[in-house]
Amino acid sequence: MKKMYLLFLFSFLFVSSIRPQENLLPEGVSFSNQMKYSLDTKKDLEIFEDWLNLDYRKGIFSAGLRLETYQPNDPNPSISRNKDRFSDINYKYLRFDLEGANSNFSITAGNYYALFGRGLTLKSYEDRNVRIDNNLLGMKLEGNYKDLYFKALSGMPANFADVRENILHGADLEFRGLKYLTTGMSFVSNLPPNGKSRDMLAAFRAAPRFDNFDMYFEGGARFNKDIKDAALQDVPIAGRAVYANLNYYLGALSISTEYKLYDNFGLRTSDLSTDYNTPPSLRKDYAYILPNRHPSALNADNEQGAQVELTYGMSEKTFINLNYAKTASLSSRSLYQRSRNLNLPVQDLLDEVWFQVNHELNDKFHLAAGLGYKKELATNTESFTPIFDIKYFIDDYNAVRGIFEHQQTTDNLTSEKYFDDVLLLEYTNSPDLSISLVSEMLTTEPLPGNRVRRMWNFIQFGYQLAEHTDLSVLIGSRQAGNICIGGVCRYEPEFRGIEIRMQNRLY
C-alpha cells in the first residue's frame, strides 16, 4: 500500500503544480492518464490499475500508445484475464489522414476500434466501467468520396487469455447523398484458428426521414457451413437479426419505438469469450443505484422484444418520461434452438417499466420522482422501486441534493421478500468540488419472523483541479451490485475500505 500511496501522492503533486494556461508538452502531443487504487480492508485485497495514453499529431500523421498497468490486478476473471501482475503497451497505432476537395481518406495500422451501423455486425469499443475492450490489431481503412462513406479492416481480437488467434475481416459502405434517406451495408468474416468453418455476417440498413419522423432499419444474416450442415440443412442461413427504430416528434412530445430479433447472431472468438458484435439491447440504463441491482445482460443469440419511450414537456418547468421494455427468448422453431437441438418454450427474460417526472418548483428547487418495475429471469426476481430526488441551488455555484431510493423485491423461487433503501446527500461547488454521503440498508427475512438488517455507508469526495485533473476518493463500505451499460453488465463485489480514482489530461 505504501508504494501505491507514494505514486498517487507524486502524481497529484505534479499535476497540482501545473497552471491551467501552462502547456508542458510539445506541440501536437497530448497525454491522459486514468488511475484506480483500492484497498479492501476486510478482505485485505489491494488493487491497482492504470491506463496511460500518449498521442502525437503533426500534419497528416498521428500516432499513439496506451500503457496498461495492473499491479496487482483485479482478481475478477472477466478483468484479470488470468494475469496477476501486468504492465505492457497493449494499444498502439499509426494513422495517416489525407484530405481532398471531394474526399477524405485515413489508414490506421496497429490497434483500433470500429463500428458498423449500430453494432449489429461489428462493434469494437472500450468501456472501462464494464471492462470492455475488444480492440482489433491489424489495419483499418476509412474515408469518403463525396457522399459515399467506406470502411475496410482486417484485424485480430484478444480472447479470454489475451491471445490473438482469430482473424476478422470487415467492410462497410454507406451512401448519404439523398436528402431523406441514408443507406448502408456491411460484411464481417471471422476465421477461427482451429480449422472450423468461418463465421460470416452480412447486413443492410436504411435510415429514412421525413416530416416529424425518422426511422432506422437494419437486417442481417449469418452464414456458417458447420452449423448449417449439422442442424440447419433446410435453410440457407445459420442466424438472422432485425433491428428497427421509429422516432416521432411533435412540439414538446417525442416518442421512440424499437424492435429487435436476434436469432443465433452472436459473433465471438473461438473460445466464446470476446464478442465482436453488440446490437442494440433495448434495455434502459439508469442513473440511480437500485434499478441496476437486477441486471439482464444482452444475448445476441436468443432474444426478441421491443421498447417504447415517451418524453413530454408539459411546460417549461415540467416534463415526464415513460419507458417500457420487454425481452423474451425465441421459440423452439428458432435457428438458435434448432442448431443446439433444444425444444424450450418462450420465456419472458425481462419486463421493465420506468416513469419519471421532473419539475422546477422555482429557481432554487428542482424536483424529480421516479417509479420503476422490473421482472427479470436471470435472478428470477420482481421489484418495485420508487425514487425521490430534490436539488436546492444555494447560488450560481453551490447546491445541495438529496436522493431517496426504496426497492421492494420478491424472489420468485423462494417467495422471500426483501427491502433495500438508499439515501444520498450531496453538496457541490460547481465545477470544482463535490461531497457525497451514501447510506444503504438491506432488510431481509430469510425465515418468517427472523428479520435481518445490513448497513453500508461511504463518503465520497470529488475534486477538479483546473481543467486537467479529476480526483475521487471513496471511504467506507459499498453494497455489491451490477454496472450495466447497453446490455453489457459487470458484477461489482461488496467493498469495505478506501478507493481512489484520478484522471489527468494535458494537451
C-alpha positions as CSV (number, residue, x, y, z in Angstrom):
1,M,0.0,0.0,0.0
2,K,2.9,2.4,0.8
3,K,4.2,2.2,-2.8
4,M,0.7,3.0,-4.3
5,Y,0.2,5.8,-1.9
6,L,3.6,7.4,-2.8
7,L,2.8,7.0,-6.5
8,F,-0.6,8.6,-6.1
9,L,0.8,11.5,-4.0
10,F,3.6,12.2,-6.5
11,S,1.1,12.2,-9.4
12,F,-1.2,14.5,-7.6
13,L,1.5,16.9,-6.5
14,F,2.9,17.0,-10.0
15,V,-0.3,17.9,-11.8
16,S,-1.2,20.3,-9.0
17,S,1.8,22.4,-9.8
18,I,0.6,22.9,-13.4
19,R,-1.3,26.0,-14.0
20,P,-4.3,25.9,-16.4
21,Q,-2.7,28.1,-19.0
22,E,0.6,26.2,-19.0
23,N,1.4,23.6,-21.6
24,L,4.4,21.4,-20.7
25,L,4.1,19.2,-23.8
26,P,5.5,19.8,-27.3
27,E,3.0,21.0,-29.9
28,G,0.9,18.1,-31.2
29,V,1.4,15.9,-28.1
30,S,-1.5,15.0,-25.8
31,F,-1.4,13.0,-22.6
32,S,-4.0,11.4,-20.5
33,N,-3.9,9.0,-17.5
34,Q,-6.6,7.2,-15.6
35,M,-5.7,5.5,-12.3
36,K,-7.7,3.4,-9.8
37,Y,-6.4,2.2,-6.5
38,S,-8.4,0.4,-3.9
39,L,-7.7,-1.4,-0.6
40,D,-10.4,-3.6,0.8
41,T,-9.6,-3.7,4.5
42,K,-12.0,-6.6,5.2
43,K,-10.6,-8.9,2.5
44,D,-7.0,-7.5,2.8
45,L,-7.2,-7.1,-1.0
46,E,-5.2,-4.4,-2.8
47,I,-5.8,-3.5,-6.5
48,F,-4.0,-1.0,-8.7
49,E,-5.0,-0.2,-12.3
50,D,-3.6,2.4,-14.6
51,W,-4.2,3.4,-18.2
52,L,-1.7,5.9,-19.6
53,N,-2.3,7.3,-23.1
54,L,0.2,9.3,-25.1
55,D,-0.8,10.7,-28.6
56,Y,1.0,12.8,-31.2
57,R,-0.3,14.5,-34.2
58,K,1.5,16.6,-36.9
59,G,0.0,17.3,-40.3
60,I,-1.3,14.1,-41.9
61,F,0.5,11.9,-39.4
62,S,-0.7,10.8,-35.9
63,A,0.4,8.0,-33.6
64,G,-0.3,6.9,-30.1
65,L,0.1,4.2,-27.4
66,R,-1.5,3.1,-24.2
67,L,0.5,1.6,-21.3
68,E,-1.7,-0.5,-19.1
69,T,-0.6,-1.5,-15.6
70,Y,-2.2,-3.8,-13.1
71,Q,-0.1,-4.5,-10.0
72,P,-1.8,-6.4,-8.6
73,N,-4.8,-7.0,-10.9
74,D,-8.4,-7.2,-10.0
75,P,-9.0,-11.0,-9.4
76,N,-12.3,-10.9,-11.2
77,P,-11.7,-13.3,-14.2
78,S,-13.5,-11.0,-16.6
79,I,-11.0,-8.3,-15.8
80,S,-7.7,-10.1,-15.0
81,R,-7.5,-12.4,-18.0
82,N,-5.5,-14.8,-15.8
83,K,-2.8,-12.2,-15.1
84,D,-2.0,-11.2,-11.5
85,R,0.7,-8.6,-12.3
86,F,1.0,-7.0,-15.7
87,S,2.4,-3.9,-17.3
88,D,2.7,-3.5,-21.0
89,I,1.9,-1.4,-24.0
90,N,-1.4,-3.0,-25.0
91,Y,-2.6,-0.4,-27.5
92,K,-0.6,1.4,-30.2
93,Y,-1.3,2.8,-33.6
94,L,-0.1,4.8,-36.6
95,R,-2.5,6.8,-38.7
96,F,-2.3,8.9,-41.9
97,D,-5.1,11.2,-42.9
98,L,-5.4,12.7,-46.4
99,E,-8.0,15.3,-47.5
100,G,-9.1,16.3,-50.9
101,A,-11.7,18.5,-52.5
102,N,-14.3,15.8,-52.5
103,S,-12.8,13.1,-50.4
104,N,-11.2,12.1,-47.2
105,F,-9.1,9.1,-46.5
106,S,-7.3,7.6,-43.5
107,I,-5.3,4.4,-42.9
108,T,-4.6,3.1,-39.4
109,A,-2.1,0.4,-38.6
110,G,-1.9,-1.2,-35.1
111,N,-4.8,-1.3,-32.6
112,Y,-8.1,0.3,-33.4
113,Y,-11.8,0.3,-32.7
114,A,-14.6,0.2,-35.3
115,L,-18.4,0.4,-35.5
116,F,-20.6,-0.7,-38.4
117,G,-24.1,0.7,-38.3
118,R,-25.4,0.4,-34.8
119,G,-23.3,-2.6,-33.9
120,L,-25.4,-5.4,-35.4
121,T,-22.4,-6.9,-37.3
122,L,-19.4,-5.2,-35.6
123,K,-18.9,-3.1,-32.5
124,S,-15.3,-2.9,-31.4
125,Y,-15.0,-0.5,-28.5
126,E,-13.7,0.3,-25.0
127,D,-15.8,1.0,-21.9
128,R,-13.8,0.8,-18.6
129,N,-16.9,0.9,-16.5
130,V,-17.9,-2.6,-17.6
131,R,-14.4,-3.6,-18.5
132,I,-15.0,-4.0,-22.2
133,D,-12.0,-3.6,-24.5
134,N,-12.3,-5.7,-27.7
135,N,-9.9,-3.7,-29.8
136,L,-8.6,-5.2,-33.0
137,L,-4.9,-5.5,-34.0
138,G,-4.3,-5.0,-37.7
139,M,-5.2,-2.4,-40.3
140,K,-8.2,-0.2,-41.0
141,L,-9.0,2.0,-44.0
142,E,-11.8,4.5,-43.9
143,G,-12.9,7.7,-45.6
144,N,-15.4,9.0,-48.2
145,Y,-15.7,10.1,-51.7
146,K,-18.4,12.8,-52.0
147,D,-21.5,11.1,-50.4
148,L,-20.1,7.6,-50.3
149,Y,-18.5,6.6,-47.0
150,F,-16.5,3.4,-46.6
151,K,-14.6,1.3,-44.0
152,A,-12.5,-1.7,-44.6
153,L,-10.5,-3.6,-42.0
154,S,-8.6,-6.7,-41.1
155,G,-7.6,-7.4,-37.5
156,M,-7.3,-9.8,-34.6
157,P,-9.2,-9.6,-31.3
158,A,-7.8,-10.8,-28.0
159,N,-9.6,-13.8,-26.3
160,F,-10.0,-14.6,-22.6
161,A,-6.3,-15.4,-22.2
162,D,-5.3,-12.2,-24.0
163,V,-4.1,-14.2,-27.1
164,R,-5.0,-13.0,-30.6
165,E,-5.8,-16.2,-32.6
166,N,-8.9,-15.3,-34.7
167,I,-8.7,-13.2,-37.8
168,L,-11.5,-10.8,-38.7
169,H,-12.2,-9.1,-42.0
170,G,-14.9,-6.4,-42.5
171,A,-16.2,-3.9,-44.9
172,D,-18.9,-1.2,-44.6
173,L,-20.4,1.1,-47.2
174,E,-22.9,4.0,-46.6
175,F,-24.5,6.4,-49.0
176,R,-25.6,9.8,-47.7
177,G,-26.4,11.5,-51.0
178,L,-30.2,11.5,-50.7
179,K,-32.0,14.2,-48.7
180,Y,-34.4,11.9,-47.0
181,L,-32.6,8.6,-47.0
182,T,-29.3,7.1,-45.8
183,T,-28.5,3.5,-46.8
184,G,-25.6,1.2,-46.0
185,M,-24.4,-2.4,-46.0
186,S,-21.8,-4.3,-44.1
187,F,-19.9,-7.6,-44.1
188,V,-17.8,-9.2,-41.4
189,S,-16.0,-12.5,-41.6
190,N,-14.3,-14.4,-38.8
191,L,-11.7,-17.0,-39.5
192,P,-11.1,-19.3,-36.4
193,P,-7.6,-20.9,-35.8
194,N,-8.8,-24.5,-35.4
195,G,-9.9,-25.3,-38.9
196,K,-13.6,-24.8,-38.2
197,S,-15.8,-23.1,-40.8
198,R,-15.6,-19.3,-40.8
199,D,-18.4,-17.2,-39.5
200,M,-19.8,-14.5,-41.8
201,L,-22.3,-11.7,-41.0
202,A,-23.9,-9.6,-43.7
203,A,-26.4,-6.7,-43.1
204,F,-28.3,-4.0,-44.9
205,R,-29.5,-0.8,-43.3
206,A,-31.7,2.2,-44.2
207,A,-32.5,5.4,-42.4
208,P,-35.4,7.3,-44.0
209,R,-36.6,10.6,-42.5
210,F,-39.5,12.9,-43.4
211,D,-41.6,15.5,-41.6
212,N,-41.7,14.6,-37.9
213,F,-40.4,11.1,-38.4
214,D,-37.0,9.5,-38.6
215,M,-36.6,5.7,-38.9
216,Y,-33.8,3.2,-38.9
217,F,-33.9,-0.4,-40.1
218,E,-31.1,-3.0,-40.2
219,G,-31.4,-6.6,-41.1
220,G,-28.7,-9.2,-41.2
221,A,-27.9,-12.9,-41.9
222,R,-25.3,-15.2,-40.5
223,F,-23.5,-17.9,-42.6
224,N,-21.6,-20.8,-41.1
225,K,-21.1,-24.0,-43.0
226,D,-20.5,-26.2,-39.9
227,I,-23.7,-25.1,-38.2
228,K,-25.8,-25.4,-41.4
229,D,-24.5,-28.8,-42.3
230,A,-25.0,-30.1,-38.7
231,A,-28.5,-29.0,-38.0
232,L,-29.9,-26.5,-40.5
233,Q,-29.7,-28.2,-43.9
234,D,-33.2,-27.0,-44.9
235,V,-32.3,-23.2,-44.6
236,P,-29.6,-21.2,-46.3
237,I,-28.5,-19.3,-43.2
238,A,-27.2,-20.1,-39.7
239,G,-28.5,-17.0,-38.0
240,R,-30.6,-13.8,-38.5
241,A,-31.1,-10.4,-36.9
242,V,-33.5,-7.5,-37.3
243,Y,-33.4,-4.1,-35.5
244,A,-35.8,-1.3,-36.2
245,N,-36.3,2.1,-34.7
246,L,-39.1,4.7,-35.3
247,N,-39.0,8.2,-33.7
248,Y,-41.8,10.8,-33.8
249,Y,-41.5,14.4,-32.8
250,L,-44.4,16.9,-32.4
251,G,-43.6,20.0,-30.4
252,A,-42.8,19.0,-26.8
253,L,-43.7,15.4,-27.5
254,S,-41.2,12.7,-28.6
255,I,-41.9,9.0,-29.0
256,S,-39.3,6.4,-29.7
257,T,-40.1,2.8,-30.5
258,E,-37.7,-0.1,-31.1
259,Y,-37.9,-3.7,-32.1
260,K,-35.3,-6.5,-32.1
261,L,-35.0,-10.1,-33.1
262,Y,-31.6,-11.7,-32.6
263,D,-31.5,-15.4,-33.6
264,N,-28.2,-17.2,-33.4
265,F,-26.4,-14.0,-34.4
266,G,-23.6,-13.7,-31.9
267,L,-20.1,-13.4,-33.4
268,R,-17.3,-14.3,-31.0
269,T,-13.8,-15.6,-30.6
270,S,-13.4,-19.4,-30.9
271,D,-13.2,-19.6,-27.0
272,L,-16.5,-17.7,-26.9
273,S,-15.0,-15.1,-24.5
274,T,-15.0,-12.0,-26.7
275,D,-17.9,-10.5,-28.7
276,Y,-17.3,-8.8,-32.0
277,N,-20.9,-7.5,-32.3
278,T,-23.1,-5.8,-29.7
279,P,-26.5,-5.0,-31.3
280,P,-28.9,-2.5,-29.5
281,S,-30.0,-4.1,-26.3
282,L,-33.4,-2.3,-25.8
283,R,-32.7,-2.0,-22.1
284,K,-32.8,1.2,-20.1
285,D,-29.6,2.4,-18.4
286,Y,-30.5,4.0,-15.1
287,A,-28.7,7.0,-13.4
288,Y,-29.8,5.7,-10.0
289,I,-28.4,2.9,-7.8
290,L,-31.1,0.4,-7.0
291,P,-32.7,0.0,-10.5
292,N,-29.4,-1.6,-11.6
293,R,-29.4,-4.3,-8.9
294,H,-31.2,-6.8,-11.1
295,P,-29.4,-7.0,-14.4
296,S,-30.4,-8.6,-17.7
297,A,-27.5,-9.0,-20.0
298,L,-27.8,-8.9,-23.8
299,N,-27.8,-12.2,-25.6
300,A,-27.3,-11.7,-29.4
301,D,-28.3,-15.4,-30.0
302,N,-31.6,-15.7,-28.3
303,E,-33.7,-12.5,-27.9
304,Q,-36.8,-10.8,-29.3
305,G,-38.5,-7.8,-27.9
306,A,-39.5,-4.1,-28.1
307,Q,-39.0,-0.9,-26.2
308,V,-41.2,2.3,-26.2
309,E,-40.1,5.6,-24.7
310,L,-42.2,8.7,-24.4
311,T,-41.0,12.1,-23.3
312,Y,-43.3,15.1,-23.0
313,G,-42.7,18.6,-21.9
314,M,-45.9,19.6,-20.1
315,S,-44.5,23.1,-19.6
316,E,-41.2,24.9,-19.5
317,K,-40.7,23.7,-15.9
318,T,-42.1,20.2,-16.1
319,F,-41.5,17.1,-18.3
320,I,-42.3,13.5,-18.0
321,N,-40.6,10.3,-19.2
322,L,-42.2,6.9,-19.6
323,N,-40.3,3.8,-20.8
324,Y,-41.5,0.3,-21.3
325,A,-39.3,-2.6,-22.5
326,K,-40.0,-6.3,-22.9
327,T,-37.5,-9.0,-23.9
328,A,-38.3,-12.7,-24.4
329,S,-36.4,-15.8,-25.6
330,L,-37.1,-17.3,-29.0
331,S,-39.4,-20.2,-29.8
332,S,-38.4,-23.8,-30.5
333,R,-38.5,-23.1,-34.2
334,S,-35.7,-20.6,-34.0
335,L,-32.4,-21.2,-35.6
336,Y,-30.8,-20.9,-32.2
337,Q,-32.7,-23.8,-30.7
338,R,-32.6,-25.9,-33.8
339,S,-28.8,-25.6,-34.0
340,R,-28.5,-26.8,-30.4
341,N,-31.2,-29.5,-30.6
342,L,-33.3,-27.8,-28.0
343,N,-37.1,-27.7,-27.6
344,L,-37.7,-25.0,-25.0
345,P,-40.8,-22.8,-24.6
346,V,-40.7,-19.0,-25.0
347,Q,-39.8,-17.3,-21.7
348,D,-40.0,-13.7,-20.6
349,L,-36.5,-12.6,-19.9
350,L,-37.2,-9.0,-18.9
351,D,-40.2,-6.8,-18.3
352,E,-39.4,-3.3,-17.1
353,V,-41.4,0.0,-16.8
354,W,-40.0,3.3,-15.7
355,F,-41.9,6.5,-15.1
356,Q,-40.3,9.8,-14.1
357,V,-41.4,13.4,-13.5
358,N,-39.0,16.3,-13.4
359,H,-40.3,19.7,-12.1
360,E,-38.6,23.1,-11.5
361,L,-40.6,24.4,-8.5
362,N,-38.7,27.7,-8.8
363,D,-35.1,28.9,-9.4
364,K,-34.0,27.3,-6.2
365,F,-35.8,23.9,-6.1
366,H,-35.7,21.2,-8.7
367,L,-37.7,18.0,-8.0
368,A,-37.8,14.6,-9.6
369,A,-39.7,11.5,-8.8
370,G,-39.5,8.1,-10.4
371,L,-41.2,4.7,-10.2
372,G,-39.7,1.6,-11.7
373,Y,-40.9,-2.0,-12.1
374,K,-38.7,-4.8,-13.2
375,K,-39.2,-8.6,-13.6
376,E,-36.3,-10.5,-15.0
377,L,-35.4,-14.1,-15.3
378,A,-31.6,-14.0,-14.7
379,T,-32.1,-13.7,-10.9
380,N,-35.8,-14.7,-11.0
381,T,-36.9,-11.5,-9.1
382,E,-39.6,-8.9,-9.3
383,S,-39.0,-5.5,-7.9
384,F,-40.7,-2.1,-7.4
385,T,-38.5,1.0,-7.0
386,P,-39.8,4.4,-6.1
387,I,-37.2,7.2,-6.1
388,F,-37.4,10.9,-4.9
389,D,-34.8,13.4,-5.9
390,I,-34.6,17.0,-4.7
391,K,-31.9,19.6,-5.5
392,Y,-31.6,23.1,-3.9
393,F,-29.4,25.7,-5.6
394,I,-27.9,28.0,-2.9
395,D,-26.4,30.3,-5.6
396,D,-24.9,30.0,-9.1
397,Y,-22.1,27.7,-7.9
398,N,-23.3,25.9,-4.7
399,A,-26.1,23.3,-4.5
400,V,-27.2,20.5,-2.2
401,R,-29.1,17.4,-3.3
402,G,-30.9,14.6,-1.6
403,I,-32.0,11.3,-3.2
404,F,-34.0,8.6,-1.5
405,E,-34.4,5.2,-3.2
406,H,-36.6,2.3,-1.9
407,Q,-36.8,-1.1,-3.5
408,Q,-39.1,-4.0,-2.7
409,T,-38.0,-7.2,-4.2
410,T,-39.6,-10.7,-4.4
411,D,-37.6,-13.8,-5.1
412,N,-39.9,-15.8,-7.2
413,L,-38.0,-19.1,-6.4
414,T,-38.3,-18.8,-2.6
415,S,-41.1,-16.3,-2.3
416,E,-38.9,-14.3,0.0
417,K,-39.5,-10.5,0.1
418,Y,-36.8,-8.1,1.0
419,F,-36.3,-4.3,1.0
420,D,-33.5,-2.1,0.1
421,D,-33.2,1.7,1.0
422,V,-30.5,4.1,-0.2
423,L,-30.1,7.7,0.9
424,L,-27.7,10.0,-0.8
425,L,-26.8,13.5,0.4
426,E,-24.6,15.6,-1.8
427,Y,-23.0,19.1,-1.8
428,T,-21.5,20.5,-4.9
429,N,-19.4,23.6,-5.6
430,S,-19.5,23.7,-9.4
431,P,-17.4,22.8,-11.1
432,D,-14.6,22.0,-8.6
433,L,-15.9,20.2,-5.6
434,S,-18.5,17.5,-4.6
435,I,-19.0,15.7,-1.4
436,S,-21.5,12.8,-1.2
437,L,-22.7,10.7,1.7
438,V,-24.4,7.5,0.8
439,S,-26.1,5.1,3.2
440,E,-27.8,1.8,2.3
441,M,-29.9,-0.5,4.4
442,L,-30.9,-4.0,3.3
443,T,-33.7,-5.7,5.2
444,T,-34.3,-9.4,4.6
445,E,-36.4,-12.1,6.2
446,P,-34.8,-15.5,5.3
447,L,-37.2,-17.2,7.8
448,P,-40.6,-16.0,8.9
449,G,-40.2,-13.7,11.9
450,N,-36.4,-13.6,11.5
451,R,-35.6,-10.1,10.2
452,V,-32.0,-9.3,9.3
453,R,-30.7,-5.8,8.5
454,R,-27.3,-4.9,7.0
455,M,-25.9,-1.4,6.5
456,W,-23.3,0.1,4.2
457,N,-22.1,3.7,4.4
458,F,-19.5,5.6,2.5
459,I,-18.4,9.2,1.9
460,Q,-17.1,10.2,-1.5
461,F,-15.1,13.4,-2.3
462,G,-14.7,14.6,-5.9
463,Y,-12.3,17.5,-6.8
464,Q,-11.5,19.0,-10.1
465,L,-8.1,20.8,-10.3
466,A,-8.2,23.4,-13.1
467,E,-9.1,21.7,-16.3
468,H,-6.6,18.8,-16.2
469,T,-7.2,16.6,-13.2
470,D,-10.3,14.9,-11.7
471,L,-9.8,13.2,-8.3
472,S,-12.3,11.0,-6.5
473,V,-11.9,9.4,-3.1
474,L,-14.3,6.9,-1.5
475,I,-14.0,5.8,2.1
476,G,-16.4,3.3,3.7
477,S,-18.4,0.3,2.7
478,R,-20.4,-0.3,-0.5
479,Q,-23.0,-3.0,-1.3
480,A,-22.4,-5.5,-4.1
481,G,-24.2,-4.6,-7.3
482,N,-24.1,-4.6,-11.1
483,I,-22.9,-2.0,-13.5
484,C,-24.8,-2.3,-16.8
485,I,-24.4,-0.2,-20.0
486,G,-26.1,-1.1,-23.2
487,G,-27.0,-4.6,-22.1
488,V,-23.3,-5.4,-21.1
489,C,-23.0,-6.0,-17.3
490,R,-20.2,-6.3,-14.8
491,Y,-20.7,-7.5,-11.2
492,E,-19.0,-5.3,-8.6
493,P,-18.5,-7.2,-5.3
494,E,-19.1,-5.8,-1.8
495,F,-16.4,-3.4,-0.8
496,R,-15.1,-2.1,2.6
497,G,-12.1,0.2,2.6
498,I,-10.7,3.1,0.5
499,E,-10.9,3.7,-3.2
500,I,-9.0,6.4,-5.1
501,R,-9.6,7.4,-8.7
502,M,-7.7,10.1,-10.6
503,Q,-7.8,11.3,-14.2
504,N,-5.2,13.6,-15.8
505,R,-5.1,15.2,-19.2
506,L,-2.7,17.6,-20.8
507,Y,-2.9,18.9,-24.4
